[in-house]
Amino acid sequence: MSTAFPSVAVILPCHNESVAIAETIEGFRRALPRARIVVCDNASSDDTAERAREAGATVVHQGFRGKGNAVRRLFAAVDADIYVMADGDSTYDPDSATRMVATLIDERLDMVIGHRQGEAAGQYRFGNVLGNRFYSWLFSVLFKVRVADLFSGYRVLSRRFVKTFPCYSRGFEIETELSSHAAVYKLPIAEVPTPYFARPEGSSSKLNRVRDGLRILTFFMIFLRDYAPMRIFATVALALATLSIVLFVPVGLQFLETRLVPRFPTFMSSLTLFSLACLSLVAGFAMQSMAASRQQSFMIGYQAVPAVNPIAAPDTD
């Protein structure tokens, strides 16, 4: 087994972050002096790219708007053993990267999430906090994996995770997809508390709480349909069967008493709902078989990518 230090890349998806990008790059340069820093300019209308280059980062471009598109570009363009993903708005603590990288290596993980913590004014908007807590709870219920900060953009990822990650997301649902992917395939992850800071003056968030919240909720359902379909189809089947029984019971009792079915439309509605419940189960079994085949293919590709050397120290000095 090689004892060479693993290579580390800091990847920063950015859209109009000219105010904070240089400070962000300088912070990660101090924390990880040997790491390569790559910024993806995501169709910025300001001079984000120029300021990133001046600060010493490599810049790649993604013309399609959306954080997910920018992350996809970075994953494809950058080659490293370990990836440190953060935002370019200077809200994450670069010094925490060393501890997160060490955790990934020491515990042989595929993803370490920076669990944001802070108390200064201006760090969190009330609606964002509630949304994050709700979706983190919903994720824990749906995927049976506890994540306290689902929307954190501060993550350390292994090469085998990055190079086998499909990345379907276009926008801010990218963090949800990263966590969902790890949960469905039971990849080892952990959370590490990290300080979180307010945006610098002149910098603004690109998150739209209503639009992006609905997009994330839709993503939950689509992801579960494709990767854990029995959870969706069995739930639908149960709901349809229950409603069918509720409609059938009074009709059935009346038939036992009179040997007549005067409420024929209700009877037919009950039969239709029960038939739909059976069809939902059949569809669930069929899609579950496809999902199992997809999982087998994924694991073959995943295991073909070497893991980060658990004996080597992070390339931070």
Stockholm file with secondary structure:
# STOCKHOLM 1.0

chainA/1-317         MSTAFPSVAVILPCHNESVAIAETIEGFRRALPRARIVVCDNASSDDTAERAREAGATVVHQGFRGKGNAVRRLFAAVDADIYVMADGDSTYDPDSATRMVATLIDERLDMVIGHRQGEAAGQYRFGNVLGNRFYSWLFSVLFKVRVADLFSGYRVLSRRFVKTFPCYSRGFEIETELSSHAAVYKLPIAEVPTPYFARPEGSSSKLNRVRDGLRILTFFMIFLRDYAPMRIFATVALALATLSIVLFVPVGLQFLETRLVPRFPTFMSSLTLFSLACLSLVAGFAMQSMAASRQQSFMIGYQAVPAVNPIAAPDTD
#=GR chainA/1-317 SS CCCSCCCEEEEEEESSCTTTHHHHHHHHHHHCTTSEEEEEEESCSSSHHHHHHHTTCEEEEECSCSHHHHHHHHHHHCCCSEEEECCSSSCBCTTHHHHHHHHHHHTTCSEEEEEEECCSTTSCCHHHHHHHHHHHHHHHHHHSCCCSCTTCCCEEEEHHHHTTCCCCCCSTTHHHHHHHHHHHTTCCEEEEEEEBCCCCTTCCCCCCHHHHHHHHHHHHHHHHHHHSHHHHHHHHHHHHHHHHHHHHHHHHHHHHHHSCCSCHHHHHHHHHHHHHHHHHHHHHHHHHHHHHHHHHHHHHHHHHSCCCCSSSCCSCC
#=GC SS_cons         CCCSCCCEEEEEEESSCTTTHHHHHHHHHHHCTTSEEEEEEESCSSSHHHHHHHTTCEEEEECSCSHHHHHHHHHHHCCCSEEEECCSSSCBCTTHHHHHHHHHHHTTCSEEEEEEECCSTTSCCHHHHHHHHHHHHHHHHHHSCCCSCTTCCCEEEEHHHHTTCCCCCCSTTHHHHHHHHHHHTTCCEEEEEEEBCCCCTTCCCCCCHHHHHHHHHHHHHHHHHHHSHHHHHHHHHHHHHHHHHHHHHHHHHHHHHHSCCSCHHHHHHHHHHHHHHHHHHHHHHHHHHHHHHHHHHHHHHHHHSCCCCSSSCCSCC
//
